[in-house]
């Protein structure tokens, strides 16, 4: 997600802030900016692109000395990555500057309110709305203005602001999005994480939920949104700068695995309007267009392809539309049957995957409509599509996809429910129930992560294994494919995923004494017949000497006698099980690769975004 730095002290604010932004570059971003309180007023510089672009602008248009400032690296959510959408954002007086991480869910209604008041809005962002609201209520106390505004905001956000009329103060606020205070000598800091100020202090305070903080050179004051005195959690940072970037984890991949509950929650934010109806980010298809659809084709590569396989189950189940799932690199070469009534869903983390891009261009040439699911706002695939659902996973540094994959699964469920809503194949209360079930998933993923340590121990015991097989049924089959892909990518070992029912049609010949076989067991409450069949599969492979690693619901005792290792996951609806069952397999691959001595974050021969065919 976005990077935030705030500073008040005796040093040059622009130097401290830019240095902090540089340390936050690992998070990924598409624009950057700074605001410094000077003797004259506020000096603001912002630029799309990398930090080097901002530094070039600062060299051409220097900011006069100031010792209070804020900075930001933006990962676009509302509005494409352009100069005008870069942070900081100003109010109409140009005396308040705001930077923001997260999503303001009710920004559309607040924006309309400002427009009615005649406030000129110059960007596409939700952040600018906050700047204008602060300007309207400011009466000499920025912290009080921040408290008033935060009480009106819905969603997840970190906000940091400065005001030219309070030149010795930086104010921050947080709800469901991190903000940390750095405590120095004669200076204090704010950061989206400790790497923003690690070069200056290791003494930090983590803010609690719904808190506002005011920092000055000589002190820090924390209150609730209602103004009651509050305190954060003090701690000492015992990492170096490199480890701080990784949040204390050994690898970015493990950090990103643990960021998945928040990534899933962020992807669900703002999906229901004031009338209780689902809506997508950028919908340029009419309801009539959607009702005319007679077939859905999903195109994707790698992990995104596995998310597409899960989409098939959800869309067919909830809309009764036939769904085909295609490897994007093969799609246009087989002369697919596409018409104006075909909806092509393109899934790509980066939005620049060349195979997928060429597939959607072919689809559009045939007159088909295209809906993109993407993690990067303003990238090519969303720009060339008729509709977009953005996943708010934030930047993913590790090459092997984790949080981007889980948020793609969330997105395909949202698309399925949206199609059902428009086409009338589900009642409103049914859709509301399914959205509510999705909203419970972040807590379920958290629960998995709290109990995943035995998976690490298991991984270390598998270092000498030559191969691993993965079996699943129904939505467990794409999970098996994803688990196998992660081992191929990271541990450089032979791994294959199969539908469990195919075991007897050939793969059972691979079973030998000690071969690890991971089995994803379907929920008993979903399709009992599939559950019972896969239990029989486990018995078959165990009888032939396989080492069985079984992933099953926490209340499923029927599998325990046949599991050499039993991994429990929370009980969730059948279609949502991949969101919890995938997580232990991510940990398994990450830990096994580390145990083998391989580079977890940058495996050999692989790139994060494949931009060639």
C-alpha positions as CSV (number, residue, x, y, z in Angstrom):
1,X,0.0,0.0,0.0
2,X,1.0,3.7,0.0
3,X,3.9,5.0,2.0
4,X,3.5,7.9,4.4
5,X,6.1,10.0,6.2
6,X,5.6,12.9,8.6
7,X,8.3,14.9,10.4
8,X,8.6,17.8,12.9
9,X,12.0,18.7,14.3
10,X,15.1,20.7,13.6
11,X,16.4,19.1,10.4
12,X,15.4,20.0,6.8
13,X,12.0,18.4,6.5
14,X,12.2,17.8,2.8
15,X,15.5,15.9,3.2
16,X,14.0,13.7,6.0
17,X,10.8,13.1,4.2
18,X,12.4,12.2,0.9
19,X,14.8,9.9,2.7
20,X,11.8,8.2,4.4
21,X,10.0,7.8,1.1
22,X,13.1,6.2,-0.4
23,X,13.0,3.6,2.4
24,X,9.3,3.0,1.7
25,X,9.9,2.3,-2.0
26,X,9.9,-1.4,-1.4
27,X,6.1,-1.1,-0.9
28,X,5.6,-0.2,-4.6
29,X,4.0,3.0,-5.8
30,X,3.1,5.0,-8.9
31,X,3.6,8.6,-7.8
32,X,5.2,10.6,-5.0
33,X,4.9,14.0,-3.3
34,X,5.9,16.2,-0.4
35,X,4.5,19.2,1.5
36,X,6.7,21.4,3.7
37,X,5.5,24.1,6.0
38,X,7.7,27.1,5.2
39,X,7.8,30.7,6.4
40,X,5.7,31.7,3.5
41,X,3.0,29.0,3.5
42,X,2.9,25.4,2.2
43,X,5.3,24.3,-0.5
44,X,4.1,21.2,-2.3
45,X,5.8,19.1,-5.0
46,X,4.3,16.0,-6.5
47,X,4.9,13.9,-9.5
48,X,3.7,10.7,-11.2
49,X,6.2,7.9,-11.6
50,X,9.2,6.9,-9.5
51,X,10.7,8.9,-6.7
52,X,13.5,10.0,-9.1
53,X,10.8,12.1,-10.9
54,X,10.0,13.9,-7.7
55,X,13.6,14.4,-6.9
56,X,14.2,15.9,-10.3
57,X,11.3,18.3,-9.8
58,X,12.7,19.3,-6.4
59,X,16.0,20.0,-8.0
60,X,14.3,22.2,-10.6
61,X,11.9,23.8,-8.1
62,X,13.6,23.7,-4.7
63,X,11.6,24.1,-1.5
64,X,12.9,26.7,0.9
65,X,14.0,25.6,4.3
66,X,11.3,24.2,6.6
67,X,11.4,21.8,9.5
68,X,7.8,20.4,9.3
69,X,6.6,18.3,6.5
70,X,4.8,15.2,5.1
71,X,5.4,12.9,2.2
72,X,3.7,10.1,0.3
73,X,4.2,7.4,-2.2
74,X,0.9,6.5,-3.8
75,X,-0.5,3.2,-5.0
76,X,-3.5,4.3,-7.1
77,X,-7.0,3.4,-5.9
78,X,-9.3,6.2,-6.8
79,X,-8.2,7.7,-10.1
80,X,-5.2,6.8,-12.3
81,X,-1.6,7.5,-11.4
82,X,-1.2,11.1,-12.7
83,X,0.3,14.3,-11.4
84,X,-3.1,15.7,-10.4
85,X,-3.9,12.5,-8.4
86,X,-0.5,12.3,-6.6
87,X,-0.5,13.3,-2.9
88,X,-0.4,15.6,-1.0
89,X,-3.8,17.1,-1.7
90,X,-4.8,20.7,-0.6
91,X,-7.9,22.4,0.5
92,X,-9.3,25.4,-1.3
93,X,-7.1,27.8,0.6
94,X,-3.9,25.9,-0.2
95,X,-3.1,26.0,3.6
96,X,-3.9,22.4,4.4
97,X,-2.0,19.4,2.9
98,X,-3.2,15.8,3.4
99,X,-1.7,12.4,2.6
100,X,-3.7,9.3,2.8
101,X,-3.4,5.5,2.8
102,X,-6.5,3.3,2.4
103,X,-10.0,3.8,1.0
104,X,-12.7,6.2,2.1
105,X,-15.9,4.2,1.4
106,X,-18.3,7.0,1.6
107,X,-16.2,9.4,-0.4
108,X,-18.8,9.6,-3.3
109,X,-21.5,11.1,-1.0
110,X,-19.0,13.4,0.6
111,X,-17.8,14.6,-2.8
112,X,-21.4,15.3,-3.9
113,X,-21.9,17.3,-0.7
114,X,-18.8,19.4,-1.5
115,X,-19.8,19.9,-5.0
116,X,-23.2,21.2,-3.8
117,X,-21.3,23.6,-1.6
118,X,-19.4,24.9,-4.7
119,X,-16.1,23.5,-3.7
120,X,-13.8,23.0,-6.8
121,X,-12.4,19.5,-6.9
122,X,-9.3,19.0,-9.0
123,X,-8.5,15.3,-8.7
124,X,-10.2,11.9,-8.9
125,X,-9.1,10.9,-5.5
126,X,-11.0,10.2,-2.2
127,X,-8.1,12.0,-0.4
128,X,-8.9,15.4,-1.8
129,X,-12.3,15.2,-0.1
130,X,-10.7,14.9,3.3
131,X,-8.5,18.0,2.6
132,X,-11.6,20.1,1.8
133,X,-13.5,18.8,4.8
134,X,-10.6,19.7,7.1
135,X,-10.6,23.1,5.6
136,X,-14.3,23.6,6.3
137,X,-14.1,22.7,10.0
138,X,-10.6,24.1,10.9
139,X,-10.8,26.8,13.5
140,X,-7.2,27.0,14.6
141,X,-6.7,23.4,15.9
142,X,-5.8,20.9,13.3
143,X,-6.1,17.9,15.6
144,X,-9.6,18.9,16.5
145,X,-10.5,19.3,12.8
146,X,-9.1,15.8,12.1
147,X,-11.2,14.3,14.9
148,X,-14.4,15.9,13.5
149,X,-13.7,14.8,10.0
150,X,-12.7,11.2,11.0
151,X,-16.0,10.7,12.7
152,X,-17.7,11.3,9.3
153,X,-15.5,8.9,7.4
154,X,-16.2,5.2,6.6
155,X,-13.7,2.7,5.5
156,X,-10.0,2.0,6.2
157,X,-7.6,4.9,6.3
158,X,-4.5,6.5,7.6
159,X,-4.4,10.3,7.3
160,X,-1.6,12.7,8.0
161,X,-2.0,16.5,7.6
162,X,-0.2,19.8,8.1
163,X,-1.6,23.3,8.2
164,X,0.3,26.5,7.4
165,X,-1.5,28.2,10.4
166,X,-0.1,25.6,12.8
167,X,3.5,25.5,11.6
168,X,4.9,23.3,14.4
169,X,2.4,20.5,14.2
170,X,1.8,17.3,12.2
171,X,-1.5,15.4,12.8
172,X,-2.3,11.8,11.9
173,X,-5.2,9.5,12.3
174,X,-5.8,5.8,11.7
175,X,-8.7,3.3,11.3
176,X,-7.9,-0.2,10.0
177,X,-4.7,1.0,8.4
178,X,-1.3,1.3,10.1
179,X,0.3,4.4,11.5
180,X,3.4,4.4,13.7
181,X,5.0,7.3,15.7
182,X,8.8,7.6,15.9
183,X,10.0,9.2,19.1
184,X,13.2,11.2,18.7
185,X,15.2,13.9,20.6
186,X,13.8,17.3,19.7
187,X,12.1,15.7,16.8
188,X,9.2,13.2,16.1
189,X,8.0,11.2,13.2
190,X,5.0,9.6,11.6
191,X,5.2,6.6,9.2
192,X,3.1,4.0,7.6
193,X,5.7,1.6,9.0
194,X,8.9,2.0,11.0
195,X,11.2,1.9,7.9
196,X,10.1,5.5,7.3
197,X,12.1,6.7,10.3
198,X,14.5,3.8,11.2
199,X,17.5,5.9,10.3
200,X,16.7,8.4,13.0
201,X,15.1,6.5,15.9
202,X,14.2,3.0,17.0
203,X,11.8,4.1,19.7
204,X,8.2,3.8,18.4
205,X,4.6,3.9,19.3
206,X,1.9,2.0,17.4
207,X,-1.4,3.8,17.3
208,X,-4.6,2.0,18.3
209,X,-7.8,1.8,16.3
210,X,-9.7,5.1,15.8
211,X,-7.0,7.3,17.2
212,X,-5.7,10.8,16.3
213,X,-2.1,11.7,17.1
214,X,-0.5,15.2,17.2
215,X,3.3,15.4,17.1
216,X,5.5,18.4,17.9
217,X,9.2,18.7,18.4
218,X,8.8,18.3,22.1
219,X,5.9,15.9,22.5
220,X,3.2,13.6,21.3
221,X,-0.5,13.7,22.2
222,X,-2.9,10.8,21.3
223,X,-6.7,10.9,21.6
224,X,-9.6,8.9,20.3
225,X,-11.8,10.2,17.5
226,X,-14.1,11.5,20.2
227,X,-11.3,13.5,21.9
228,X,-10.7,11.3,24.9
229,X,-7.1,10.9,26.0
230,X,-5.5,7.7,24.7
231,X,-2.2,5.9,24.4
232,X,-0.5,3.7,21.9
233,X,1.7,0.7,22.3
234,X,5.3,1.6,22.8
235,X,8.1,-0.7,21.4
236,X,11.7,-0.7,20.4
237,X,12.6,-1.6,16.9
238,X,15.2,-4.3,16.9
239,X,15.5,-4.7,13.1
240,X,17.9,-3.1,10.7
241,X,16.5,-1.0,7.9
242,X,16.4,-4.0,5.5
243,X,14.4,-6.1,8.0
244,X,12.2,-3.1,8.8
245,X,11.0,-3.0,5.2
246,X,9.9,-6.6,5.6
247,X,8.1,-5.9,8.9
248,X,10.4,-8.2,10.8
249,X,9.8,-11.2,8.5
250,X,12.7,-13.0,6.9
251,X,11.2,-12.6,3.4
252,X,8.7,-10.3,1.6
253,X,6.7,-13.4,0.7
254,X,6.1,-14.3,4.4
255,X,5.2,-10.7,5.1
256,X,2.7,-10.7,2.3
257,X,1.2,-14.0,3.4
258,X,0.5,-12.3,6.8
259,X,-0.9,-9.2,5.1
260,X,-3.7,-11.3,3.4
261,X,-6.4,-10.7,6.0
262,X,-6.1,-6.9,5.4
263,X,-5.8,-7.4,1.7
264,X,-9.0,-9.4,1.5
265,X,-10.8,-6.8,3.8
266,X,-9.6,-3.9,1.6
267,X,-10.8,-5.6,-1.5
268,X,-14.3,-5.9,0.0
269,X,-14.4,-2.3,1.1
270,X,-16.9,0.0,-0.6
271,X,-18.6,-2.7,-2.7
272,X,-22.1,-2.1,-1.5
273,X,-23.8,1.3,-2.1
274,X,-26.3,3.2,0.0
275,X,-29.2,1.0,-1.3
276,X,-27.5,-2.2,-0.4
277,X,-26.6,-3.0,-4.1
278,X,-23.2,-4.3,-5.2
279,X,-21.2,-2.2,-7.6
280,X,-17.9,-2.5,-9.4
281,X,-15.1,0.0,-9.6
282,X,-15.4,1.1,-13.2
283,X,-18.5,-0.3,-14.9
284,X,-18.9,0.8,-18.6
285,X,-21.4,-2.0,-19.4
286,X,-25.1,-1.3,-19.1
287,X,-27.5,-3.6,-17.2
288,X,-28.9,-4.5,-20.6
289,X,-25.4,-5.5,-21.8
290,X,-25.0,-7.8,-18.9
291,X,-28.4,-9.4,-19.3
292,X,-27.5,-10.1,-23.0
293,X,-24.5,-12.2,-22.0
294,X,-24.9,-15.9,-22.9
295,X,-21.4,-17.1,-22.1
296,X,-18.4,-16.2,-20.0
297,X,-14.8,-16.9,-20.9
298,X,-12.0,-16.3,-18.3
299,X,-8.5,-15.7,-19.6
300,X,-5.5,-15.6,-17.3
301,X,-2.0,-17.1,-16.6
302,X,-0.3,-18.8,-13.7
303,X,-1.9,-18.2,-10.3
304,X,-4.5,-15.9,-11.9
305,X,-5.6,-18.9,-14.1
306,X,-6.3,-20.8,-10.9
307,X,-8.4,-18.0,-9.6
308,X,-10.2,-18.2,-12.9
309,X,-11.0,-21.9,-12.4
310,X,-12.6,-20.9,-9.0
311,X,-14.5,-18.2,-10.9
312,X,-16.1,-20.9,-13.0
313,X,-17.7,-22.6,-10.0
314,X,-19.0,-19.4,-8.5
315,X,-20.3,-17.8,-11.7
316,X,-22.0,-21.0,-13.0
317,X,-23.5,-21.7,-9.6
318,X,-24.9,-18.2,-9.0
319,X,-25.8,-17.1,-12.5
320,X,-26.3,-20.4,-14.5
321,X,-24.2,-18.9,-17.3
322,X,-21.8,-21.3,-18.9
323,X,-18.1,-20.5,-18.2
324,X,-14.9,-21.5,-20.0
325,X,-11.5,-20.9,-18.4
326,X,-8.6,-20.5,-20.8
327,X,-4.9,-20.2,-20.5
328,X,-4.4,-16.8,-22.0
329,X,-1.3,-17.8,-24.0
330,X,-3.4,-20.4,-25.9
331,X,-6.6,-18.5,-26.2
332,X,-6.4,-16.6,-29.5
333,X,-4.5,-19.3,-31.3
334,X,-7.3,-21.9,-31.2
335,X,-9.9,-19.6,-33.0
336,X,-12.3,-19.4,-30.0
337,X,-16.0,-18.8,-30.6
338,X,-16.7,-15.3,-29.4
339,X,-19.7,-13.0,-30.0
340,X,-21.1,-9.7,-28.8
341,X,-22.9,-11.8,-26.1
342,X,-19.7,-13.2,-24.7
343,X,-18.2,-11.7,-21.6
344,X,-14.4,-12.2,-21.3
345,X,-13.0,-11.8,-17.8
346,X,-9.3,-11.1,-17.8
347,X,-7.4,-11.6,-14.5
348,X,-4.0,-10.1,-14.1
349,X,-2.1,-8.9,-11.0
350,X,-0.1,-6.3,-12.9
351,X,-2.5,-5.4,-15.7
352,X,0.5,-5.7,-18.1
353,X,0.6,-9.5,-18.6
354,X,1.3,-9.7,-22.4
355,X,-0.4,-13.0,-23.0
356,X,-3.6,-11.8,-21.3
357,X,-3.5,-8.4,-22.9
358,X,-3.2,-10.0,-26.4
359,X,-6.1,-12.3,-25.5
360,X,-8.4,-9.4,-24.6
361,X,-7.5,-7.5,-27.7
362,X,-8.5,-10.5,-29.8
363,X,-11.7,-10.7,-27.8
364,X,-12.5,-7.1,-28.5
365,X,-11.7,-7.5,-32.2
366,X,-14.4,-10.2,-32.2
367,X,-16.9,-7.8,-30.6
368,X,-16.9,-9.3,-27.1
369,X,-17.1,-7.3,-23.9
370,X,-14.2,-7.5,-21.5
371,X,-14.1,-7.2,-17.7
372,X,-10.7,-6.9,-16.0
373,X,-9.7,-8.0,-12.5
374,X,-6.5,-6.3,-11.7
375,X,-4.3,-5.0,-8.8
376,X,-2.7,-2.0,-10.5
377,X,-4.9,1.0,-11.1
378,X,-4.5,2.5,-14.6
379,X,-2.5,-0.3,-16.1
380,X,-3.0,-1.4,-19.7
381,X,-5.5,-4.3,-19.3
382,X,-8.0,-2.2,-17.2
383,X,-7.6,0.7,-19.6
384,X,-8.6,-1.5,-22.6
385,X,-11.5,-3.2,-20.8
386,X,-15.2,-2.3,-20.6
387,X,-15.3,-2.8,-16.8
388,X,-12.8,-3.2,-14.0
389,X,-12.8,-4.7,-10.5
390,X,-9.6,-3.7,-8.7
391,X,-8.1,-5.9,-6.0
392,X,-6.7,-3.9,-3.2
393,X,-3.8,-6.2,-2.3
394,X,-1.3,-3.4,-2.4
395,X,2.1,-3.9,-3.9
396,X,3.4,-7.5,-3.9
397,X,7.2,-7.6,-3.9
398,X,7.8,-11.4,-3.8
399,X,7.6,-13.0,-7.3
400,X,5.4,-15.8,-6.1
401,X,1.8,-14.5,-5.8
402,X,0.1,-14.8,-2.4
403,X,-2.1,-11.9,-1.4
404,X,-2.8,-10.9,-5.0
405,X,-4.1,-14.5,-5.6
406,X,-6.4,-14.4,-2.6
407,X,-7.8,-11.0,-3.5
408,X,-8.4,-12.3,-7.1
409,X,-10.6,-15.0,-5.6
410,X,-12.5,-12.4,-3.7
411,X,-12.9,-10.4,-6.8
412,X,-14.3,-13.2,-8.9
413,X,-16.9,-13.9,-6.2
414,X,-17.9,-10.2,-6.3
415,X,-18.2,-10.4,-10.1
416,X,-20.3,-13.6,-9.9
417,X,-22.6,-11.9,-7.3
418,X,-22.8,-8.7,-9.4
419,X,-23.8,-10.7,-12.5
420,X,-26.4,-12.6,-10.4
421,X,-27.8,-9.3,-9.1
422,X,-28.2,-7.7,-12.6
423,X,-29.5,-10.9,-14.2
424,X,-31.9,-11.6,-11.4
425,X,-30.7,-15.1,-10.6
426,X,-30.3,-14.3,-6.9
427,X,-32.6,-12.4,-4.6
428,X,-31.2,-9.4,-2.9
429,X,-31.2,-11.1,0.5
430,X,-29.3,-14.0,-0.9
431,X,-26.6,-11.7,-2.3
432,X,-26.4,-9.9,1.0
433,X,-25.8,-13.2,2.8
434,X,-23.0,-14.1,0.5
435,X,-21.4,-10.7,0.8
436,X,-21.6,-11.1,4.6
437,X,-19.9,-14.5,4.4
438,X,-17.1,-12.9,2.4
439,X,-16.8,-10.3,5.1
440,X,-16.0,-13.0,7.6
441,X,-13.1,-14.3,5.6
442,X,-10.4,-12.0,6.9
443,X,-11.0,-13.3,10.4
444,X,-10.9,-16.8,9.1
445,X,-7.6,-16.3,7.3
446,X,-6.2,-14.7,10.5
447,X,-7.2,-17.9,12.3
448,X,-5.3,-20.0,9.8
449,X,-2.2,-17.8,10.2
450,X,-2.3,-18.2,14.0
451,X,-2.1,-22.0,13.7
452,X,0.3,-22.4,10.8
453,X,3.5,-23.1,12.7
454,X,3.2,-26.9,12.3
455,X,3.2,-26.3,8.5
456,X,6.7,-24.8,8.8
457,X,7.9,-27.8,10.8
458,X,6.4,-30.1,8.2
459,X,8.2,-28.2,5.4
460,X,11.5,-28.6,7.0
461,X,11.0,-32.3,7.2
462,X,10.3,-32.5,3.5
463,X,13.7,-31.2,2.3
464,X,14.8,-34.5,0.8
465,X,11.5,-35.2,-1.0
466,X,11.9,-35.5,-4.7
467,X,8.2,-34.8,-5.6
468,X,4.9,-33.8,-4.0
469,X,1.4,-34.5,-5.3
470,X,-1.7,-32.4,-4.6
471,X,-5.2,-33.7,-4.8
472,X,-8.5,-31.8,-4.6
473,X,-12.1,-31.9,-5.7
474,X,-14.6,-29.2,-6.7
475,X,-13.0,-25.8,-5.7
476,X,-10.2,-27.8,-4.0
477,X,-8.9,-28.8,-7.4
478,X,-7.7,-25.3,-8.3
479,X,-6.2,-25.1,-4.8
480,X,-4.3,-28.2,-5.5
481,X,-3.0,-26.7,-8.7
482,X,-1.9,-23.5,-6.9
483,X,-0.2,-25.5,-4.2
484,X,1.8,-27.4,-6.8
485,X,2.7,-24.2,-8.7
486,X,4.1,-22.6,-5.5
487,X,6.4,-25.6,-4.9
488,X,7.6,-25.5,-8.6
489,X,8.2,-21.8,-8.4
490,X,10.0,-21.7,-5.1
491,X,11.4,-25.1,-4.2
492,X,12.4,-26.1,-7.8
493,X,10.8,-29.6,-7.3
494,X,8.4,-31.7,-9.3
495,X,4.9,-31.0,-8.0
496,X,1.6,-31.8,-9.7
497,X,-2.0,-31.1,-8.8
498,X,-4.8,-33.5,-9.9
499,X,-8.5,-33.8,-9.4
500,X,-8.8,-36.5,-6.8
501,X,-11.2,-38.5,-9.0
502,X,-8.5,-38.8,-11.7
503,X,-6.2,-40.6,-9.3
504,X,-7.3,-44.0,-10.5
505,X,-6.9,-43.0,-14.2
506,X,-3.2,-42.8,-14.1
507,X,-1.6,-40.7,-11.3
508,X,-1.9,-43.5,-8.7
509,X,1.0,-45.1,-10.5
510,X,3.2,-42.4,-9.1
511,X,2.4,-43.3,-5.5
512,X,5.4,-44.9,-3.7
513,X,6.6,-45.3,-0.2
514,X,7.1,-42.0,1.5
515,X,5.8,-39.8,-1.3
516,X,4.2,-36.6,0.2
517,X,0.6,-36.2,-1.0
518,X,-1.4,-33.1,0.0
519,X,-5.1,-33.6,0.0
520,X,-7.6,-30.7,0.2
521,X,-10.8,-32.2,1.7
522,X,-14.1,-30.6,0.7
523,X,-16.5,-29.3,3.4
524,X,-18.8,-32.1,4.6
525,X,-21.7,-29.6,4.6
526,X,-21.3,-28.7,0.9
527,X,-21.3,-31.9,-1.1
528,X,-21.1,-34.9,1.2
529,X,-20.6,-37.3,-1.6
530,X,-17.4,-35.5,-2.7
531,X,-16.2,-35.5,0.9
532,X,-16.7,-39.2,1.3
533,X,-15.1,-40.0,-2.1
534,X,-11.9,-38.0,-1.2
535,X,-11.7,-39.8,2.1
536,X,-11.6,-43.0,0.1
537,X,-8.9,-41.5,-2.1
538,X,-6.8,-40.7,1.0
539,X,-7.1,-44.4,2.2
540,X,-6.1,-45.6,-1.3
541,X,-2.9,-43.6,-1.4
542,X,-2.0,-44.3,2.2
543,X,-2.4,-48.0,1.6
544,X,0.3,-47.7,-1.1
545,X,2.8,-46.0,1.2
546,X,2.1,-42.3,0.6
547,X,2.7,-39.7,3.4
548,X,-0.7,-38.0,3.7
549,X,-0.9,-34.3,4.5
550,X,-4.6,-33.5,4.8
551,X,-6.2,-30.1,4.9
552,X,-9.7,-30.3,6.4
553,X,-12.2,-28.3,8.3
554,X,-11.7,-28.0,12.1
555,X,-14.8,-30.1,12.9
556,X,-14.1,-32.9,10.4
557,X,-12.9,-35.9,12.5
558,X,-13.5,-38.5,9.8
559,X,-10.2,-37.8,8.1
560,X,-8.0,-38.0,11.2
561,X,-7.3,-41.8,11.1
562,X,-5.9,-41.5,7.6
563,X,-3.8,-38.4,7.9
564,X,-0.1,-38.5,8.8
565,X,-0.3,-34.7,9.1
566,X,-3.7,-33.0,9.7
567,X,-4.0,-29.3,9.0
568,X,-7.2,-27.7,10.3
569,X,-8.9,-24.7,8.6
570,X,-12.0,-22.8,9.7
571,X,-15.4,-23.8,8.6
572,X,-16.5,-21.6,5.7
573,X,-19.0,-22.0,2.8
574,X,-17.8,-24.4,0.2
575,X,-17.2,-21.8,-2.6
576,X,-15.0,-19.8,-0.2
577,X,-12.9,-22.7,1.1
578,X,-10.0,-21.8,-1.3
579,X,-9.5,-18.6,0.7
580,X,-8.5,-20.5,3.8
581,X,-7.2,-23.8,2.3
582,X,-4.6,-22.0,0.1
583,X,-2.8,-20.3,3.0
584,X,-1.1,-23.3,4.5
585,X,0.2,-24.3,1.1
586,X,1.8,-20.9,0.7
587,X,3.5,-21.3,4.0
588,X,4.6,-24.8,3.0
589,X,6.2,-23.6,-0.2
590,X,7.9,-20.6,1.4
591,X,9.4,-22.5,4.3
592,X,10.5,-25.5,2.1
593,X,12.3,-23.2,-0.3
594,X,14.0,-21.5,2.6
595,X,15.0,-24.8,4.1
596,X,16.5,-25.8,0.7
597,X,18.6,-22.6,0.8
598,X,16.8,-20.9,-2.2
599,X,15.9,-17.2,-2.7
600,X,12.3,-17.1,-1.6
601,X,11.4,-13.7,-2.9
602,X,13.2,-13.9,-6.3
603,X,13.2,-17.5,-7.5
604,X,15.4,-18.3,-10.5
605,X,14.2,-17.6,-14.1
606,X,11.0,-15.9,-13.0
607,X,9.8,-12.3,-13.2
608,X,7.0,-10.7,-11.3
609,X,5.2,-9.4,-14.4
610,X,5.5,-11.3,-17.7
611,X,5.4,-8.6,-20.3
612,X,6.4,-10.6,-23.3
613,X,4.6,-13.4,-25.1
